[in-house]
């Protein structure tokens, strides 16, 4: 369970009553991002409050009347999803920083410089976000904020979300060491075994993953792999 001093207050007002729970801030983020989270062990206290700071508890009978259950995890999930979250300034800063890192990583993985076809390093994206004074909402999903962030970055960086197709040629003896990672990085569009025993494939990957793909192939095949962008 999360410590009381590390928890945030999730609050929902309905039917003239206020319901509050003390919950792990990361669990709140995950739920707001649409992830499945079991709140059974994410609450600081196994109780729903009228006022968490005063310790005013709500009876199980009243909870059942409003939520149609006495299951605390289900009730807490409803409060987090439909209510608002009360955080301290320090907690908000920590949550914003975590969400900022997620946004940077998402853009770095999926975007590229359309002028060169190369990905932007994460440090460059983060620097541009700071210059553009991008505001990060710690409780909005990453995907919902990426397009807004990109709009603010475009005056500073040539950037575009895109995918690229890369043709690979890998000597047959290295195939077992690369095929799993190739599939993990993107979508395999075609593959074939050539007359010399080499494996040939075309993989579609997020634009920002190009460097990761090339470095992986180079390491796994000791430089024997051949790659080319498919126009």
N, C-alpha and C positions, 0 to 999 in steps of 0.2 A: 504493500500500500504506500501511497505517496504521503509524505509528512505534511502536517497541517500548514506549516510555514511555507511550504513549497507549492501548495495547492492554489488554484484560482476558484473564484465563486461563479458558478453558472446559475443564472436567475431567469425564471419564467413566470409571468403573471397571467393568470387565466381564471375565469369564473370568479373574479373578485378576490382571489387568493394569490399569494406570492410563494413560490417554491424555490429553494436554494439548495445546492449541493456543493461540497468542496471536492474538487476533482483535479487530477493530474493535467497540467496544461498541454502536454504533448498529446494526451488522449483527446483533448478538446480539438486540437489542430487536426488530428487524424480524422475525427468524425466530421469536422467541417469540410475536410478534403474529400469526403465521401467514402472513406475506408471503413471496413468492418472492425469494430473495437469492442471487446468485452469489458465493460466497466466494473465488473464484479470486484476486481482488485486494483482499480484505478481511483477509488474514492479515499479521501483522507479519513472520513468518518462514515460509518454505516448508518447514515441518518439523513432525512430531508428536513430542512429548516424553513421556518417563516423568515427568520433573520439569523444567518449563520454567525454573524459577529456577536450577537447577543446570546446565541445558543438556544433560541426559541424553536422547539421541535414541532413537527406536524404529526398528528396521530395517524396510525395505520388505517383507521377507518376512513379518515378524510382522504388519504392518498388513494384508497381503493375506489372511493366515490368519484374522484376526478380522473384517475388514470386506469381504472378498471383492473388493477392488479396491485399486489403488494410486493412484487419483485423489484428490489431496489435498483438493480442494474438496468432494468427496462425503464423504470421511472427516470433515472438519471440520464439515460440516453435521450428520452423525450425532452427533458429540460435543456440539455446541451444543444440538441438540434434546433429546437424552436425558440430558445431563449437567447439572452445576451450574456456576455462573459465580463466579469469584473476583475481587472488585473491591476497590480501595482505598476508604477513606472518602470521599476527594475525588471519585473516579469515581462512587460510589454517589449522592452528593449531586447531581452533574450529571445523572445518568440519572433520578433521582427527579424533579428539577425539570422535565426534558423531558417525562416521563410525566404529571406533574401538569398541565402546560399542555395536553396532549392531552385529558386528562379534562375539564378546565374547558371547553375548546372544544367537546367533544362534548355536554356537558350544556347549555351555553349555546345550542347549535344546536337541540337536540331537546326542551328542557324549557320549561315556562311556569309562570306563577303562575295556578293554577286559579281564584283569586278575581277576577282582573282579565282573564285571557285574554292578558296581555302577557308577553313573554319576560323572563327575568332577565338583567341585564347580566353579562358575564363577571367583572367586578371584584367584584360582589356574591356570586357563586358562590364565587370564590376566597377572599374574606373569610370566608364561612361555613365553608368547608373548614378554614381555619386555626383558627377558633373551635371547631369540632368535633374538632380534633386528628386529622384524617383521615390515616391512614398510606397512602402510595402505594408499591406494589411496582413497582420499575422493570422487572421482567421478566415481569409478568403482562399479558395483553392489556387494552387500554382497556375493551372491552366487558365483560370479566369483572369489572371493578372498578366500573363506573358504578352498577350497582344497589346495591352496598354503600355507595358514597359517598352516593347519594340517601337511603338509609335513615338515614344520620347527619345529613343536611342537613334532613330534614323537621321535626325538632323546632325548627329555627331559621328555616326558610323554607317558605312554602306553595309546593310545587314538584311538578310531575308531568311525566313524559315524555308527549308527545302530538303529534298532527298537527292542523292546521286546514285548512279549505277556504276559499279566497278567490275571489270572483267579480271578474273584471276586465272593464273596458271601455276599449279603447284606440283612438284615431282611426287609421284605416287607414294613413296616411302614416308612423306610428311603428311599425307592426307589424314591419318587418324589424329594427328596432333592439332590440326587446324579446323576441321570441319565443324566441330561442336561450337567453337568460338565464332566462326563465320556465321553460323546460323543464329547464334545468340546476339550478334551485333546488328543483324538486319534480316531481310527477306530474300531467300534464295530464289531467283527467277528462273534459272536454268543451270544445268550441269551436265557434263559428259566426260567420258574417259577417252583420251587421245591415243593415237597409235603408238606413241613412245612411252605410254604408261602414266602420263601426267593427268592430273585432274583439272578440268577447265570448268569455270563457273562464272555466272553473272549474279552479283548480289546487290540489292538495293538497300542503302543505309541512310540514316540521318546525316545531313551534310557535315555536322560537327564531329562525326565519328571517324572521318577519313584517316586522320593521324593515328588514332587508336588501332584501326584495322591494319594500316601499313606497318606500324611498329610490332604488332602481334605477329603478322606474317613473317616479318624479317627475323624476329627472335625465334619463332618456332621452326623455320626452315633454314636458319643460318644464312639468310640472304638469297636463297634459291628461288623464292616465289617471284612471279612477274605480275604486275598490275597495270591497268590502264583504265582511265575514265571512259565510260560509254557516253558518247554525245547524243 
